[in-house]
Amino acid sequence: MSLVIVETTTEQSITPEVLKEVDARMLPCLEERNTKWRYSLLSSDRHRMICTFDAPDAESVRQAYRKGGGMYSRIWAGEIVAPEGIQPQQNETILKVFEGTYPDGFTEEDWNEANQYILPCYAERGIEWVRSYISLDRTRVICELNAPDAETIREAHLKFGIPFVREACLQQRVWSAMLIEP
């Protein structure tokens, strides 16, 4: 099984009613394709959502979304990277999402160098890294963080000018998230 990420950005608010309607259409299509929904993160403004799945591949999820009429902006396969040792838990009251797009990609060395700088800065600011999702082509990163606010995360990134973020990232965004579980 592969980890598959579905990103949705919409002008329509993703309300509980919309989610219930979409679930009714999507869950059978996902089950047909041997895909299991892990959980989702919904932005506090309800216009952005990240859904995580265990699936045979990204195309299986894409087909399920097309058949079920699901909303999506991007679907990709990735890997989970998490802190070593005790795994922090998502704290919904302070859960934030950092997203970065890196058109030229980045290496494992770039990732490790960035973390060498940013993780101590996170700790100084009361930010806890929960986990990250990295696309297999290493052009997309989604990080789950427990943090007091989005601005604290932005400040940490600016302070250290993480090399692959400062020079190669065309798009970054940070937002407060609500956790939605099956």
C-alpha positions as CSV (number, residue, x, y, z in Angstrom):
1,M,0.0,0.0,0.0
2,S,1.1,3.6,-0.7
3,L,0.4,6.7,1.2
4,V,-1.6,9.0,-1.0
5,I,-2.4,12.7,-0.3
6,V,-5.4,14.5,-1.7
7,E,-5.3,18.3,-1.6
8,T,-8.5,20.3,-2.1
9,T,-8.9,24.1,-2.4
10,T,-12.3,25.4,-3.0
11,E,-14.2,28.7,-2.9
12,Q,-17.2,26.9,-1.5
13,S,-17.0,26.3,2.3
14,I,-16.4,22.7,3.2
15,T,-19.2,22.4,5.8
16,P,-20.2,19.3,7.8
17,E,-23.2,18.9,5.4
18,V,-20.8,19.0,2.4
19,L,-18.5,16.5,4.0
20,K,-21.4,14.2,4.8
21,E,-22.7,14.4,1.2
22,V,-19.2,13.8,-0.2
23,D,-18.5,10.9,2.2
24,A,-21.7,9.2,1.1
25,R,-20.6,9.3,-2.6
26,M,-16.8,8.8,-2.1
27,L,-16.5,6.0,0.5
28,P,-18.0,3.2,-1.8
29,C,-15.7,4.4,-4.6
30,L,-12.7,4.3,-2.4
31,E,-13.6,0.9,-1.0
32,E,-14.0,-0.5,-4.6
33,R,-10.3,0.5,-5.1
34,N,-9.0,-1.0,-1.8
35,T,-8.4,2.5,-0.4
36,K,-8.6,3.3,3.3
37,W,-9.1,6.9,4.5
38,R,-6.7,7.6,7.3
39,Y,-7.7,11.2,8.4
40,S,-8.2,14.7,7.0
41,L,-7.1,18.2,8.0
42,L,-9.6,21.0,7.3
43,S,-8.5,24.7,7.4
44,S,-10.3,26.8,9.9
45,D,-11.7,29.0,7.0
46,R,-13.0,25.7,5.5
47,H,-11.6,26.3,2.0
48,R,-8.6,24.0,2.2
49,M,-8.4,20.3,3.1
50,I,-5.7,17.7,3.1
51,C,-6.9,14.0,3.1
52,T,-4.6,11.1,3.7
53,F,-5.2,7.5,2.4
54,D,-3.6,4.1,2.3
55,A,-4.1,3.0,-1.3
56,P,-2.6,0.8,-4.0
57,D,-1.4,3.9,-5.8
58,A,-2.4,7.6,-6.5
59,E,-4.2,6.7,-9.6
60,S,-6.7,4.5,-7.7
61,V,-7.5,7.4,-5.5
62,R,-7.8,9.7,-8.5
63,Q,-10.2,7.3,-10.2
64,A,-12.3,7.1,-7.0
65,Y,-12.5,10.8,-6.7
66,R,-13.5,11.1,-10.4
67,K,-16.2,8.4,-10.1
68,G,-17.5,9.8,-6.8
69,G,-17.5,13.4,-7.9
70,G,-15.0,14.3,-5.1
71,M,-13.4,17.7,-5.1
72,Y,-9.6,17.8,-5.4
73,S,-6.8,20.1,-6.6
74,R,-3.9,17.7,-6.4
75,I,-3.4,14.0,-5.7
76,W,0.1,12.5,-5.1
77,A,1.9,9.6,-3.5
78,G,4.3,10.3,-0.7
79,E,6.1,9.1,2.3
80,I,5.8,10.0,6.0
81,V,8.7,11.5,7.9
82,A,8.3,11.8,11.7
83,P,10.5,12.8,14.6
84,E,12.6,10.0,16.1
85,G,11.6,8.6,19.5
86,I,8.2,9.4,21.0
87,Q,5.7,10.4,18.4
88,P,4.0,13.7,19.2
89,Q,0.2,13.6,18.9
90,Q,-1.9,16.1,17.0
91,N,-3.4,18.7,19.4
92,E,-6.4,20.1,17.5
93,T,-6.5,23.3,19.6
94,I,-3.1,24.3,18.2
95,L,-2.7,22.1,15.1
96,K,-1.1,23.9,12.1
97,V,-0.2,22.9,8.6
98,F,2.9,24.1,6.7
99,E,2.9,23.5,3.0
100,G,5.8,24.0,0.6
101,T,6.2,23.5,-3.1
102,Y,9.7,23.1,-4.5
103,P,9.7,22.8,-8.3
104,D,13.3,21.7,-8.5
105,G,12.8,19.2,-5.7
106,F,15.2,18.7,-2.8
107,T,17.5,16.0,-1.7
108,E,17.5,14.0,1.6
109,E,20.6,16.1,2.5
110,D,18.7,19.3,1.9
111,W,15.9,18.0,4.2
112,N,18.3,17.0,6.9
113,E,20.1,20.3,6.7
114,A,16.9,22.3,6.9
115,N,15.8,20.3,10.0
116,Q,19.1,20.8,11.7
117,Y,18.3,24.5,11.7
118,I,14.6,24.6,12.0
119,L,13.8,22.0,14.7
120,P,15.8,23.9,17.5
121,C,14.1,27.1,16.4
122,Y,10.7,25.4,16.6
123,A,11.5,24.2,20.1
124,E,12.5,27.7,21.3
125,R,9.1,29.0,20.1
126,G,7.0,26.2,21.5
127,I,6.4,24.5,18.2
128,E,6.2,20.7,18.1
129,W,6.8,18.8,14.8
130,V,4.2,16.0,14.6
131,R,5.0,14.6,11.1
132,S,5.6,15.5,7.5
133,Y,4.5,14.2,4.2
134,I,6.9,14.4,1.3
135,S,6.0,13.7,-2.3
136,L,7.9,10.9,-3.9
137,D,9.4,13.4,-6.4
138,R,10.4,15.6,-3.5
139,T,8.7,18.7,-4.8
140,R,5.9,18.9,-2.2
141,V,6.0,19.0,1.6
142,I,3.1,19.1,4.1
143,C,4.1,19.4,7.8
144,E,1.8,19.0,10.7
145,L,2.9,21.1,13.7
146,N,1.5,21.9,17.1
147,A,2.1,25.6,17.4
148,P,0.6,28.6,19.2
149,D,-0.1,30.4,15.9
150,A,0.8,30.4,12.2
151,E,2.9,33.6,12.5
152,T,5.3,31.8,15.0
153,I,6.0,29.2,12.3
154,R,6.6,31.8,9.6
155,E,9.0,33.6,12.0
156,A,10.9,30.4,12.6
157,H,11.3,29.8,8.8
158,L,12.4,33.4,8.2
159,K,14.9,33.5,11.0
160,F,16.9,30.6,9.7
161,G,16.4,31.2,6.0
162,I,16.3,27.4,5.4
163,P,18.3,27.0,2.2
164,F,15.8,25.0,0.1
165,V,12.9,27.1,1.4
166,R,14.5,30.5,0.8
167,E,15.9,29.8,-2.6
168,A,13.6,27.3,-4.3
169,C,10.2,27.5,-2.8
170,L,7.6,29.1,-5.0
171,Q,4.7,28.6,-2.7
172,Q,4.4,28.4,1.0
173,R,1.4,28.5,3.2
174,V,0.6,28.0,6.9
175,W,-2.9,27.5,8.3
176,S,-4.8,26.3,11.4
177,A,-6.3,22.9,11.0
178,M,-9.2,20.9,12.3
179,L,-8.7,17.1,12.5
180,I,-11.3,14.9,10.9
181,E,-11.1,11.2,11.6
182,P,-13.1,8.2,10.3
